[in-house]
Amino acid sequence: MERIMTRKATARLEEAKLQQTLVELKKYKDLCGDLQREQDDNEKEVLNILNNNSKLKSEMAELHCQLVNITEERDKLQHIVDQFDRCSDEFDTTLKHNAELKCRLSEAQDTIIRMESTSQRLQTEQTNALFEELLGAKHGREEST
């Protein structure tokens, strides 16, 4: 009878081990499910990150194109500003030259006026001298006669 009891005890022991193994198996199955859900979540997150990365790359490419366009526009505007600066410098130089020429013209006009005045004075003096000489010659003839 002891052997039968031992078999019953062994069977109970084996059944208890089997129950314990089933509990552990259920725990591992639940853990495996949790890990599978976590893996799915991680895969979704990686896909989202990849999508965002693609969007950011597209944005970066667009921004680069805009940068290139803006840089070209800036360079064109800088060229125009440089031309304007050169024209402005040339205009300033022309204004200075014009002012110098006006000053020289004014000096030349003053010189002409002085020379005309001197010429008129000399002409008047010569006319008066000639007139006096003629008067003197006329008086000399009248006295001789």
PyMOL commands that set and color helices and strands:
alter all, ss='L'
color gray80, all
select helices_A, chain A and resi 2-144
alter helices_A, ss='H'
color red, helices_A
deselect
rebuild
show_as cartoon
